[in-house]
Amino acid sequence: MKSDTHPEYHTINVKMTDGTIFQMKSTWGAKGDQLSLDIDPTVHPAWTGGNSRLMDTGGRVSKFKNKYAGLGF
């Protein structure tokens, strides 16, 4: 196997949106660097099951529901 083909795997600090910091191994940055997250699993609706709303712009959702009303959507 060729040498120097894989990036260095080292420990970095990850700062969550609430300010907590934990260590993980990564190829990002250099050893000891801090990665600050804008969105993390503790607050993102995709992981927390947050509230989602359909935006009905131009009545598209209403038209879809009326067109396929008999199919049980």
All heavy atoms as a GROMACS GRO file, in nm:
protein
  566
    1MET      N    1   0.084  -0.117   0.000
    1MET     CA    2   0.000   0.000   0.000
    1MET      C    3   0.089   0.125   0.000
    1MET      O    4   0.190   0.128   0.068
    1MET     CB    5  -0.090  -0.001   0.125
    1MET     CG    6  -0.187   0.115   0.126
    1MET     SD    7  -0.291   0.126   0.274
    1MET     CE    8  -0.390  -0.018   0.258
    2LYS      N    9   0.049   0.224  -0.076
    2LYS     CA   10   0.125   0.349  -0.082
    2LYS      C   11   0.118   0.423   0.051
    2LYS      O   12   0.015   0.425   0.118
    2LYS     CB   13   0.070   0.439  -0.191
    2LYS     CG   14   0.093   0.391  -0.330
    2LYS     CD   15   0.039   0.492  -0.429
    2LYS     CE   16   0.061   0.447  -0.569
    2LYS     NZ   17   0.006   0.545  -0.666
    3SER      N   18   0.228   0.485   0.087
    3SER     CA   19   0.227   0.567   0.208
    3SER      C   20   0.179   0.708   0.173
    3SER      O   21   0.186   0.753   0.058
    3SER     CB   22   0.367   0.572   0.269
    3SER     OG   23   0.456   0.631   0.178
    4ASP      N   24   0.129   0.777   0.274
    4ASP     CA   25   0.082   0.916   0.261
    4ASP      C   26  -0.037   0.932   0.165
    4ASP      O   27  -0.053   1.036   0.102
    4ASP     CB   28   0.196   1.009   0.217
    4ASP     CG   29   0.309   1.011   0.318
    4ASP    OD1   30   0.281   0.995   0.438
    4ASP    OD2   31   0.425   1.028   0.276
    5THR      N   32  -0.121   0.829   0.152
    5THR     CA   33  -0.240   0.844   0.067
    5THR      C   34  -0.362   0.883   0.147
    5THR      O   35  -0.458   0.934   0.092
    5THR     CB   36  -0.270   0.713  -0.009
    5THR    OG1   37  -0.288   0.608   0.085
    5THR    CG2   38  -0.159   0.679  -0.105
    6HIS      N   39  -0.360   0.858   0.278
    6HIS     CA   40  -0.474   0.889   0.362
    6HIS      C   41  -0.446   1.012   0.447
    6HIS      O   42  -0.333   1.032   0.492
    6HIS     CB   43  -0.507   0.770   0.453
    6HIS     CG   44  -0.546   0.648   0.377
    6HIS    ND1   45  -0.668   0.635   0.317
    6HIS    CD2   46  -0.479   0.534   0.350
    6HIS    CE1   47  -0.675   0.518   0.256
    6HIS    NE2   48  -0.561   0.455   0.275
    7PRO      N   49  -0.549   1.095   0.473
    7PRO     CA   50  -0.527   1.213   0.558
    7PRO      C   51  -0.502   1.171   0.703
    7PRO      O   52  -0.538   1.062   0.746
    7PRO     CB   53  -0.658   1.291   0.546
    7PRO     CG   54  -0.759   1.192   0.501
    7PRO     CD   55  -0.686   1.087   0.423
    8GLU      N   56  -0.440   1.261   0.778
    8GLU     CA   57  -0.410   1.236   0.919
    8GLU      C   58  -0.539   1.231   0.999
    8GLU      O   59  -0.627   1.315   0.985
    8GLU     CB   60  -0.320   1.348   0.973
    8GLU     CG   61  -0.284   1.330   1.117
    8GLU     CD   62  -0.214   1.452   1.175
    8GLU    OE1   63  -0.175   1.541   1.098
    8GLU    OE2   64  -0.203   1.456   1.297
    9TYR      N   65  -0.553   1.132   1.085
    9TYR     CA   66  -0.670   1.114   1.171
    9TYR      C   67  -0.630   1.156   1.312
    9TYR      O   68  -0.542   1.096   1.371
    9TYR     CB   69  -0.709   0.966   1.166
    9TYR     CG   70  -0.846   0.933   1.217
    9TYR    CD1   71  -0.959   0.989   1.160
    9TYR    CD2   72  -0.862   0.842   1.320
    9TYR    CE1   73  -1.085   0.957   1.205
    9TYR    CE2   74  -0.987   0.808   1.366
    9TYR     CZ   75  -1.099   0.866   1.308
    9TYR     OH   76  -1.223   0.833   1.353
   10HIS      N   77  -0.692   1.261   1.365
   10HIS     CA   78  -0.650   1.318   1.493
   10HIS      C   79  -0.772   1.363   1.574
   10HIS      O   80  -0.885   1.358   1.527
   10HIS     CB   81  -0.557   1.437   1.469
   10HIS     CG   82  -0.613   1.532   1.368
   10HIS    ND1   83  -0.587   1.520   1.235
   10HIS    CD2   84  -0.696   1.637   1.379
   10HIS    CE1   85  -0.650   1.615   1.168
   10HIS    NE2   86  -0.718   1.687   1.254
   11THR      N   87  -0.750   1.409   1.695
   11THR     CA   88  -0.857   1.452   1.784
   11THR      C   89  -0.881   1.602   1.769
   11THR      O   90  -0.788   1.682   1.770
   11THR     CB   91  -0.819   1.422   1.931
   11THR    OG1   92  -0.789   1.284   1.942
   11THR    CG2   93  -0.934   1.455   2.023
   12ILE      N   94  -1.010   1.640   1.753
   12ILE     CA   95  -1.049   1.781   1.747
   12ILE      C   96  -1.157   1.806   1.852
   12ILE      O   97  -1.217   1.713   1.905
   12ILE     CB   98  -1.101   1.822   1.608
   12ILE    CG1   99  -1.228   1.745   1.573
   12ILE    CG2  100  -0.995   1.807   1.502
   12ILE    CD1  101  -1.302   1.800   1.452
   13ASN      N  102  -1.183   1.933   1.882
   13ASN     CA  103  -1.290   1.972   1.972
   13ASN      C  104  -1.408   2.019   1.889
   13ASN      O  105  -1.392   2.099   1.796
   13ASN     CB  106  -1.246   2.085   2.065
   13ASN     CG  107  -1.134   2.043   2.155
   13ASN    OD1  108  -1.132   1.932   2.205
   13ASN    ND2  109  -1.037   2.130   2.175
   14VAL      N  110  -1.527   1.970   1.920
   14VAL     CA  111  -1.648   2.011   1.850
   14VAL      C  112  -1.735   2.090   1.946
   14VAL      O  113  -1.770   2.042   2.053
   14VAL     CB  114  -1.726   1.888   1.797
   14VAL    CG1  115  -1.855   1.932   1.729
   14VAL    CG2  116  -1.641   1.808   1.701
   15LYS      N  117  -1.768   2.214   1.908
   15LYS     CA  118  -1.850   2.301   1.992
   15LYS      C  119  -1.993   2.301   1.937
   15LYS      O  120  -2.018   2.341   1.824
   15LYS     CB  121  -1.794   2.444   1.991
   15LYS     CG  122  -1.869   2.538   2.083
   15LYS     CD  123  -1.804   2.675   2.084
   15LYS     CE  124  -1.880   2.768   2.177
   15LYS     NZ  125  -1.822   2.902   2.174
   16MET      N  126  -2.087   2.254   2.020
   16MET     CA  127  -2.227   2.249   1.982
   16MET      C  128  -2.288   2.389   1.991
   16MET      O  129  -2.227   2.482   2.043
   16MET     CB  130  -2.302   2.153   2.075
   16MET     CG  131  -2.241   2.015   2.082
   16MET     SD  132  -2.253   1.925   1.929
   16MET     CE  133  -2.405   1.840   1.957
   17THR      N  134  -2.411   2.404   1.943
   17THR     CA  135  -2.476   2.535   1.943
   17THR      C  136  -2.508   2.583   2.084
   17THR      O  137  -2.518   2.703   2.107
   17THR     CB  138  -2.606   2.532   1.861
   17THR    OG1  139  -2.691   2.429   1.912
   17THR    CG2  140  -2.577   2.509   1.715
   18ASP      N  141  -2.522   2.492   2.180
   18ASP     CA  142  -2.550   2.534   2.318
   18ASP      C  143  -2.423   2.563   2.398
   18ASP      O  144  -2.430   2.595   2.516
   18ASP     CB  145  -2.635   2.429   2.390
   18ASP     CG  146  -2.564   2.296   2.407
   18ASP    OD1  147  -2.451   2.280   2.356
   18ASP    OD2  148  -2.622   2.207   2.472
   19GLY      N  149  -2.306   2.552   2.334
   19GLY     CA  150  -2.181   2.586   2.400
   19GLY      C  151  -2.103   2.468   2.455
   19GLY      O  152  -1.989   2.484   2.495
   20THR      N  153  -2.164   2.351   2.460
   20THR     CA  154  -2.091   2.234   2.510
   20THR      C  155  -1.985   2.192   2.409
   20THR      O  156  -2.003   2.206   2.289
   20THR     CB  157  -2.186   2.116   2.538
   20THR    OG1  158  -2.255   2.082   2.418
   20THR    CG2  159  -2.283   2.148   2.647
   21ILE      N  160  -1.874   2.143   2.461
   21ILE     CA  161  -1.762   2.102   2.377
   21ILE      C  162  -1.730   1.957   2.407
   21ILE      O  163  -1.725   1.917   2.523
   21ILE     CB  164  -1.638   2.190   2.404
   21ILE    CG1  165  -1.669   2.336   2.366
   21ILE    CG2  166  -1.518   2.140   2.327
   21ILE    CD1  167  -1.559   2.434   2.404
   22PHE      N  168  -1.711   1.878   2.301
   22PHE     CA  169  -1.667   1.741   2.320
   22PHE      C  170  -1.559   1.709   2.217
   22PHE      O  171  -1.545   1.778   2.117
   22PHE     CB  172  -1.783   1.642   2.314
   22PHE     CG  173  -1.847   1.629   2.178
   22PHE    CD1  174  -1.808   1.530   2.092
   22PHE    CD2  175  -1.946   1.716   2.139
   22PHE    CE1  176  -1.866   1.517   1.968
   22PHE    CE2  177  -2.005   1.704   2.015
   22PHE     CZ  178  -1.965   1.604   1.929
   23GLN      N  179  -1.484   1.605   2.245
   23GLN     CA  180  -1.375   1.566   2.156
   23GLN      C  181  -1.416   1.449   2.069
   23GLN      O  182  -1.489   1.360   2.113
   23GLN     CB  183  -1.252   1.527   2.236
   23GLN     CG  184  -1.185   1.644   2.304
   23GLN     CD  185  -1.054   1.603   2.368
   23GLN    OE1  186  -1.029   1.486   2.394
   23GLN    NE2  187  -0.969   1.701   2.394
   24MET      N  188  -1.370   1.452   1.945
   24MET     CA  189  -1.392   1.341   1.854
   24MET      C  190  -1.275   1.331   1.758
   24MET      O  191  -1.197   1.425   1.744
   24MET     CB  192  -1.523   1.359   1.777
   24MET     CG  193  -1.525   1.475   1.680
   24MET     SD  194  -1.679   1.489   1.589
   24MET     CE  195  -1.675   1.344   1.488
   25LYS      N  196  -1.262   1.218   1.694
   25LYS     CA  197  -1.156   1.199   1.596
   25LYS      C  198  -1.207   1.238   1.459
   25LYS      O  199  -1.321   1.211   1.425
   25LYS     CB  200  -1.108   1.055   1.596
   25LYS     CG  201  -1.035   1.020   1.723
   25LYS     CD  202  -0.944   0.903   1.698
   25LYS     CE  203  -0.856   0.886   1.818
   25LYS     NZ  204  -0.718   0.885   1.784
   26SER      N  205  -1.121   1.304   1.380
   26SER     CA  206  -1.161   1.353   1.249
   26SER      C  207  -1.038   1.376   1.163
   26SER      O  208  -0.925   1.381   1.212
   26SER     CB  209  -1.237   1.484   1.265
   26SER     OG  210  -1.269   1.539   1.140
   27THR      N  211  -1.060   1.394   1.034
   27THR     CA  212  -0.954   1.434   0.943
   27THR      C  213  -0.961   1.585   0.917
   27THR      O  214  -0.879   1.639   0.845
   27THR     CB  215  -0.966   1.360   0.809
   27THR    OG1  216  -1.094   1.387   0.751
   27THR    CG2  217  -0.948   1.211   0.828
   28TRP      N  218  -1.061   1.652   0.976
   28TRP     CA  219  -1.078   1.796   0.959
   28TRP      C  220  -0.973   1.872   1.039
   28TRP      O  221  -0.942   1.839   1.153
   28TRP     CB  222  -1.218   1.837   1.007
   28TRP     CG  223  -1.247   1.983   0.993
   28TRP    CD1  224  -1.294   2.047   0.883
   28TRP    CD2  225  -1.229   2.083   1.093
   28TRP    NE1  226  -1.307   2.181   0.908
   28TRP    CE2  227  -1.268   2.206   1.037
   28TRP    CE3  228  -1.184   2.081   1.224
   28TRP    CZ2  229  -1.264   2.325   1.108
   28TRP    CZ3  230  -1.180   2.201   1.294
   28TRP    CH2  231  -1.220   2.321   1.235
   29GLY      N  232  -0.920   1.978   0.982
   29GLY     CA  233  -0.829   2.068   1.054
   29GLY      C  234  -0.702   2.001   1.102
   29GLY      O  235  -0.654   1.904   1.045
   30ALA      N  236  -0.648   2.055   1.212
   30ALA     CA  237  -0.527   2.002   1.273
   30ALA      C  238  -0.559   1.955   1.414
   30ALA      O  239  -0.665   1.987   1.468
   30ALA     CB  240  -0.418   2.109   1.277
   31LYS      N  241  -0.468   1.883   1.473
   31LYS     CA  242  -0.489   1.830   1.607
   31LYS      C  243  -0.516   1.944   1.705
   31LYS      O  244  -0.443   2.042   1.710
   31LYS     CB  245  -0.366   1.752   1.652
   31LYS     CG  246  -0.383   1.686   1.786
   31LYS     CD  247  -0.264   1.602   1.821
   31LYS     CE  248  -0.287   1.534   1.955
   31LYS     NZ  249  -0.175   1.448   1.991
   32GLY      N  250  -0.627   1.933   1.781
   32GLY     CA  251  -0.663   2.033   1.880
   32GLY      C  252  -0.747   2.148   1.827
   32GLY      O  253  -0.790   2.232   1.905
   33ASP      N  254  -0.774   2.156   1.697
   33ASP     CA  255  -0.859   2.263   1.642
   33ASP      C  256  -1.002   2.249   1.693
   33ASP      O  257  -1.045   2.141   1.734
   33ASP     CB  258  -0.860   2.258   1.489
   33ASP     CG  259  -0.736   2.318   1.427
   33ASP    OD1  260  -0.654   2.374   1.501
   33ASP    OD2  261  -0.722   2.309   1.304
   34GLN      N  262  -1.077   2.360   1.688
   34GLN     CA  263  -1.216   2.358   1.733
   34GLN      C  264  -1.308   2.382   1.616
   34GLN      O  265  -1.294   2.478   1.541
   34GLN     CB  266  -1.240   2.466   1.839
   34GLN     CG  267  -1.382   2.466   1.891
   34GLN     CD  268  -1.398   2.554   2.012
   34GLN    OE1  269  -1.323   2.539   2.107
   34GLN    NE2  270  -1.493   2.644   2.009
   35LEU      N  271  -1.406   2.294   1.600
   35LEU     CA  272  -1.507   2.304   1.496
   35LEU      C  273  -1.636   2.351   1.562
   35LEU      O  274  -1.689   2.284   1.650
   35LEU     CB  275  -1.530   2.168   1.428
   35LEU     CG  276  -1.642   2.158   1.326
   35LEU    CD1  277  -1.611   2.246   1.206
   35LEU    CD2  278  -1.660   2.014   1.284
   36SER      N  279  -1.686   2.469   1.524
   36SER     CA  280  -1.811   2.523   1.580
   36SER      C  281  -1.924   2.491   1.486
   36SER      O  282  -1.920   2.525   1.367
   36SER     CB  283  -1.801   2.674   1.598
   36SER     OG  284  -1.699   2.705   1.691
   37LEU      N  285  -2.027   2.425   1.537
   37LEU     CA  286  -2.141   2.386   1.456
   37LEU      C  287  -2.247   2.495   1.455
   37LEU      O  288  -2.276   2.556   1.558
   37LEU     CB  289  -2.202   2.256   1.509
   37LEU     CG  290  -2.112   2.134   1.509
   37LEU    CD1  291  -2.187   2.015   1.568
   37LEU    CD2  292  -2.064   2.102   1.369
   38ASP      N  293  -2.306   2.522   1.338
   38ASP     CA  294  -2.419   2.615   1.328
   38ASP      C  295  -2.549   2.542   1.360
   38ASP      O  296  -2.640   2.599   1.419
   38ASP     CB  297  -2.427   2.674   1.187
   38ASP     CG  298  -2.309   2.762   1.154
   38ASP    OD1  299  -2.252   2.823   1.247
   38ASP    OD2  300  -2.271   2.769   1.036
   39ILE      N  301  -2.558   2.418   1.316
   39ILE     CA  302  -2.675   2.334   1.341
   39ILE      C  303  -2.624   2.201   1.391
   39ILE      O  304  -2.534   2.143   1.333
   39ILE     CB  305  -2.756   2.313   1.211
   39ILE    CG1  306  -2.804   2.446   1.156
   39ILE    CG2  307  -2.872   2.219   1.235
   39ILE    CD1  308  -2.869   2.436   1.020
   40ASP      N  309  -2.681   2.152   1.501
   40ASP     CA  310  -2.637   2.022   1.552
   40ASP      C  311  -2.758   1.933   1.582
   40ASP      O  312  -2.871   1.981   1.586
   40ASP     CB  313  -2.545   2.040   1.673
   40ASP     CG  314  -2.614   2.100   1.793
   40ASP    OD1  315  -2.720   2.051   1.832
   40ASP    OD2  316  -2.559   2.195   1.849
   41PRO      N  317  -2.735   1.805   1.605
   41PRO     CA  318  -2.845   1.711   1.625
   41PRO      C  319  -2.932   1.738   1.748
   41PRO      O  320  -3.043   1.691   1.755
   41PRO     CB  321  -2.774   1.576   1.642
   41PRO     CG  322  -2.640   1.594   1.585
   41PRO     CD  323  -2.607   1.738   1.596
   42THR      N  324  -2.884   1.816   1.844
   42THR     CA  325  -2.963   1.842   1.963
   42THR      C  326  -3.073   1.945   1.938
   42THR      O  327  -3.168   1.952   2.016
   42THR     CB  328  -2.875   1.892   2.079
   42THR    OG1  329  -2.811   2.014   2.042
   42THR    CG2  330  -2.772   1.789   2.118
   43VAL      N  331  -3.063   2.024   1.831
   43VAL     CA  332  -3.163   2.127   1.806
   43VAL      C  333  -3.227   2.120   1.667
   43VAL      O  334  -3.325   2.187   1.641
   43VAL     CB  335  -3.103   2.269   1.824
   43VAL    CG1  336  -3.060   2.291   1.967
   43VAL    CG2  337  -2.987   2.293   1.731
   44HIS      N  338  -3.173   2.041   1.576
   44HIS     CA  339  -3.224   2.037   1.440
   44HIS      C  340  -3.353   1.955   1.433
   44HIS      O  341  -3.361   1.846   1.487
   44HIS     CB  342  -3.119   1.978   1.345
   44HIS     CG  343  -3.151   2.003   1.202
   44HIS    ND1  344  -3.236   1.924   1.131
   44HIS    CD2  345  -3.110   2.099   1.117
   44HIS    CE1  346  -3.246   1.969   1.008
   44HIS    NE2  347  -3.170   2.077   0.997
   45PRO      N  348  -3.457   2.005   1.366
   45PRO     CA  349  -3.585   1.935   1.360
   45PRO      C  350  -3.578   1.797   1.294
   45PRO      O  351  -3.661   1.712   1.322
   45PRO     CB  352  -3.675   2.026   1.276
   45PRO     CG  353  -3.604   2.154   1.262
   45PRO     CD  354  -3.462   2.136   1.302
   46ALA      N  355  -3.480   1.773   1.210
   46ALA     CA  356  -3.468   1.642   1.146
   46ALA      C  357  -3.440   1.534   1.249
   46ALA      O  358  -3.481   1.419   1.232
   46ALA     CB  359  -3.358   1.644   1.041
   47TRP      N  360  -3.370   1.568   1.356
   47TRP     CA  361  -3.338   1.470   1.461
   47TRP      C  362  -3.431   1.479   1.581
   47TRP      O  363  -3.448   1.384   1.654
   47TRP     CB  364  -3.193   1.488   1.508
   47TRP     CG  365  -3.095   1.445   1.405
   47TRP    CD1  366  -3.062   1.317   1.370
   47TRP    CD2  367  -3.016   1.529   1.323
   47TRP    NE1  368  -2.967   1.318   1.271
   47TRP    CE2  369  -2.936   1.448   1.240
   47TRP    CE3  370  -3.003   1.667   1.310
   47TRP    CZ2  371  -2.847   1.497   1.147
   47TRP    CZ3  372  -2.914   1.718   1.217
   47TRP    CH2  373  -2.838   1.633   1.138
   48THR      N  374  -3.489   1.596   1.605
   48THR     CA  375  -3.573   1.613   1.723
   48THR      C  376  -3.721   1.591   1.695
   48THR      O  377  -3.801   1.590   1.786
   48THR     CB  378  -3.556   1.754   1.782
   48THR    OG1  379  -3.597   1.850   1.683
   48THR    CG2  380  -3.414   1.779   1.826
   49GLY      N  381  -3.758   1.576   1.566
   49GLY     CA  382  -3.899   1.559   1.531
   49GLY      C  383  -3.978   1.688   1.550
   49GLY      O  384  -4.094   1.686   1.587
   50GLY      N  385  -3.914   1.798   1.520
   50GLY     CA  386  -3.973   1.931   1.541
   50GLY      C  387  -4.096   1.955   1.456
   50GLY      O  388  -4.142   1.871   1.379
   51ASN      N  389  -4.151   2.071   1.473
   51ASN     CA  390  -4.273   2.108   1.402
   51ASN      C  391  -4.241   2.139   1.256
   51ASN      O  392  -4.153   2.217   1.226
   51ASN     CB  393  -4.336   2.231   1.466
   51ASN     CG  394  -4.370   2.207   1.611
   51ASN    OD1  395  -4.394   2.094   1.649
   51ASN    ND2  396  -4.373   2.313   1.690
   52SER      N  397  -4.316   2.077   1.167
   52SER     CA  398  -4.298   2.109   1.026
   52SER      C  399  -4.431   2.158   0.971
   52SER      O  400  -4.537   2.109   1.008
   52SER     CB  401  -4.252   1.986   0.947
   52SER     OG  402  -4.349   1.885   0.955
   53ARG      N  403  -4.423   2.257   0.885
   53ARG     CA  404  -4.544   2.315   0.828
   53ARG      C  405  -4.531   2.315   0.677
   53ARG      O  406  -4.423   2.334   0.622
   53ARG     CB  407  -4.562   2.458   0.876
   53ARG     CG  408  -4.581   2.470   1.024
   53ARG     CD  409  -4.606   2.613   1.064
   53ARG     NE  410  -4.503   2.700   1.005
   53ARG     CZ  411  -4.508   2.831   1.006
   53ARG    NH1  412  -4.609   2.892   1.060
   53ARG    NH2  413  -4.411   2.903   0.952
   54LEU      N  414  -4.644   2.298   0.610
   54LEU     CA  415  -4.648   2.310   0.465
   54LEU      C  416  -4.682   2.454   0.431
   54LEU      O  417  -4.780   2.508   0.481
   54LEU     CB  418  -4.755   2.218   0.405
   54LEU     CG  419  -4.724   2.070   0.404
   54LEU    CD1  420  -4.846   1.993   0.355
   54LEU    CD2  421  -4.605   2.042   0.314
   55MET      N  422  -4.599   2.513   0.349
   55MET     CA  423  -4.627   2.649   0.304
   55MET      C  424  -4.711   2.640   0.178
   55MET      O  425  -4.667   2.582   0.078
   55MET     CB  426  -4.497   2.724   0.275
   55MET     CG  427  -4.408   2.741   0.397
   55MET     SD  428  -4.485   2.834   0.528
   55MET     CE  429  -4.482   2.996   0.460
   56ASP      N  430  -4.832   2.691   0.182
   56ASP     CA  431  -4.923   2.684   0.068
   56ASP      C  432  -4.912   2.812  -0.013
   56ASP      O  433  -4.990   2.905   0.002
   56ASP     CB  434  -5.066   2.663   0.118
   56ASP     CG  435  -5.160   2.626   0.006
   56ASP    OD1  436  -5.114   2.609  -0.107
   56ASP    OD2  437  -5.280   2.612   0.032
   57THR      N  438  -4.811   2.816  -0.100
   57THR     CA  439  -4.794   2.934  -0.185
   57THR      C  440  -4.869   2.912  -0.315
   57THR      O  441  -4.845   2.817  -0.387
   57THR     CB  442  -4.645   2.959  -0.216
   57THR    OG1  443  -4.584   2.836  -0.249
   57THR    CG2  444  -4.574   3.021  -0.098
   58GLY      N  445  -4.961   3.001  -0.343
   58GLY     CA  446  -5.038   2.994  -0.467
   58GLY      C  447  -5.141   2.883  -0.466
   58GLY      O  448  -5.194   2.848  -0.570
   59GLY      N  449  -5.173   2.827  -0.350
   59GLY     CA  450  -5.275   2.723  -0.344
   59GLY      C  451  -5.232   2.589  -0.398
   59GLY      O  452  -5.316   2.504  -0.428
   60ARG      N  453  -5.102   2.564  -0.413
   60ARG     CA  454  -5.054   2.439  -0.471
   60ARG      C  455  -5.089   2.319  -0.384
   60ARG      O  456  -5.126   2.214  -0.436
   60ARG     CB  457  -4.904   2.444  -0.494
   60ARG     CG  458  -4.868   2.532  -0.612
   60ARG     CD  459  -4.720   2.525  -0.639
   60ARG     NE  460  -4.671   2.662  -0.635
   60ARG     CZ  461  -4.549   2.698  -0.605
   60ARG    NH1  462  -4.461   2.606  -0.575
   60ARG    NH2  463  -4.514   2.822  -0.604
   61VAL      N  464  -5.076   2.333  -0.253
   61VAL     CA  465  -5.108   2.222  -0.164
   61VAL      C  466  -5.258   2.192  -0.171
   61VAL      O  467  -5.299   2.077  -0.178
   61VAL     CB  468  -5.064   2.253  -0.018
   61VAL    CG1  469  -5.108   2.144   0.076
   61VAL    CG2  470  -4.914   2.270  -0.012
   62SER      N  471  -5.340   2.296  -0.174
   62SER     CA  472  -5.484   2.277  -0.183
   62SER      C  473  -5.523   2.210  -0.314
   62SER      O  474  -5.608   2.121  -0.317
   62SER     CB  475  -5.556   2.412  -0.173
   62SER     OG  476  -5.526   2.474  -0.051
   63LYS      N  477  -5.461   2.251  -0.423
   63LYS     CA  478  -5.489   2.190  -0.553
   63LYS      C  479  -5.452   2.042  -0.553
   63LYS      O  480  -5.526   1.958  -0.604
   63LYS     CB  481  -5.413   2.261  -0.665
   63LYS     CG  482  -5.466   2.397  -0.700
   63LYS     CD  483  -5.382   2.462  -0.809
   63LYS     CE  484  -5.422   2.604  -0.832
   63LYS     NZ  485  -5.336   2.671  -0.931
   64PHE      N  486  -5.337   2.010  -0.493
   64PHE     CA  487  -5.293   1.871  -0.486
   64PHE      C  488  -5.390   1.788  -0.403
   64PHE      O  489  -5.430   1.679  -0.443
   64PHE     CB  490  -5.152   1.864  -0.425
   64PHE     CG  491  -5.101   1.723  -0.410
   64PHE    CD1  492  -5.040   1.660  -0.516
   64PHE    CD2  493  -5.114   1.656  -0.290
   64PHE    CE1  494  -4.992   1.530  -0.504
   64PHE    CE2  495  -5.067   1.527  -0.276
   64PHE     CZ  496  -5.007   1.463  -0.383
   65LYS      N  497  -5.430   1.841  -0.288
   65LYS     CA  498  -5.523   1.768  -0.202
   65LYS      C  499  -5.658   1.747  -0.270
   65LYS      O  500  -5.718   1.640  -0.259
   65LYS     CB  501  -5.542   1.842  -0.069
   65LYS     CG  502  -5.423   1.831   0.023
   65LYS     CD  503  -5.448   1.901   0.155
   65LYS     CE  504  -5.329   1.884   0.247
   65LYS     NZ  505  -5.350   1.952   0.375
   66ASN      N  506  -5.707   1.847  -0.342
   66ASN     CA  507  -5.834   1.833  -0.412
   66ASN      C  508  -5.824   1.733  -0.526
   66ASN      O  509  -5.914   1.653  -0.549
   66ASN     CB  510  -5.881   1.968  -0.466
   66ASN     CG  511  -5.923   2.063  -0.356
   66ASN    OD1  512  -5.958   2.018  -0.246
   66ASN    ND2  513  -5.918   2.191  -0.383
   67LYS      N  514  -5.714   1.735  -0.599
   67LYS     CA  515  -5.696   1.647  -0.714
   67LYS      C  516  -5.688   1.501  -0.672
   67LYS      O  517  -5.742   1.412  -0.737
   67LYS     CB  518  -5.567   1.685  -0.789
   67LYS     CG  519  -5.544   1.606  -0.916
   67LYS     CD  520  -5.422   1.659  -0.990
   67LYS     CE  521  -5.399   1.584  -1.117
   67LYS     NZ  522  -5.283   1.634  -1.192
   68TYR      N  523  -5.621   1.474  -0.560
   68TYR     CA  524  -5.600   1.337  -0.516
   68TYR      C  525  -5.679   1.305  -0.389
   68TYR      O  526  -5.640   1.218  -0.312
   68TYR     CB  527  -5.452   1.311  -0.493
   68TYR     CG  528  -5.371   1.324  -0.621
   68TYR    CD1  529  -5.293   1.436  -0.644
   68TYR    CD2  530  -5.377   1.226  -0.719
   68TYR    CE1  531  -5.219   1.449  -0.760
   68TYR    CE2  532  -5.305   1.238  -0.836
   68TYR     CZ  533  -5.226   1.350  -0.856
   68TYR     OH  534  -5.155   1.362  -0.972
   69ALA      N  535  -5.793   1.370  -0.368
   69ALA     CA  536  -5.871   1.352  -0.245
   69ALA      C  537  -5.922   1.209  -0.230
   69ALA      O  538  -5.928   1.155  -0.120
   69ALA     CB  539  -5.988   1.450  -0.243
   70GLY      N  540  -5.956   1.144  -0.339
   70GLY     CA  541  -6.013   1.009  -0.333
   70GLY      C  542  -5.911   0.901  -0.305
   70GLY      O  543  -5.947   0.786  -0.274
   71LEU      N  544  -5.783   0.932  -0.310
   71LEU     CA  545  -5.679   0.831  -0.289
   71LEU      C  546  -5.638   0.818  -0.142
   71LEU      O  547  -5.558   0.732  -0.109
   71LEU     CB  548  -5.557   0.864  -0.375
   71LEU     CG  549  -5.579   0.861  -0.525
   71LEU    CD1  550  -5.454   0.904  -0.600
   71LEU    CD2  551  -5.621   0.723  -0.570
   72GLY      N  552  -5.688   0.902  -0.056
   72GLY     CA  553  -5.661   0.890   0.087
   72GLY      C  554  -5.537   0.961   0.136
   72GLY      O  555  -5.480   0.924   0.236
   73PHE      N  556  -5.493   1.066   0.066
   73PHE     CA  557  -5.376   1.141   0.113
   73PHE      C  558  -5.412   1.228   0.227
   73PHE      O  559  -5.482   1.312   0.236
   73PHE     CB  560  -5.314   1.225   0.000
   73PHE     CG  561  -5.240   1.142  -0.099
   73PHE    CD1  562  -5.273   1.142  -0.232
   73PHE    CD2  563  -5.135   1.061  -0.060
   73PHE    CE1  564  -5.204   1.066  -0.324
   73PHE    CE2  565  -5.065   0.984  -0.150
   73PHE     CZ  566  -5.100   0.987  -0.284
   0.00000   0.00000   0.00000
